[in-house]
């Protein structure tokens, strides 16, 4: 692997990491906004619930929709993509350190 190839691969990995972080942030915002909208649209009923448990169950029922599941799936997928991108960056860091160690041994040896 040449230095230029490694540099290009590292740059690509960092770009993927940045994109994955942005995608996760967007998925978080969309899910949070959806929950906020549901709570606002049903605030009166939630507030009238006899206790916190009843309010929580009512909100869970309101969120039991295809849209909410889709948003949760999007967020989970974005989280996995971010974890993968982080592992790829870590892998490349290990390669760089390994190459640095080999180069140091070659110079000293």
TAMOWO-V101957 format. One record per pair of residues at least 6 apart in sequence whose C-alpha atoms are under 6 Angstrom apart, sorted by the first residue. I is the first residue (numbers start at 1). J is the second residue. If there is no record, write none. Layout:
I|J  I|J
This chain:
13|89  17|85  20|81  20|82  23|78  24|78  27|75  31|71  46|55  49|55
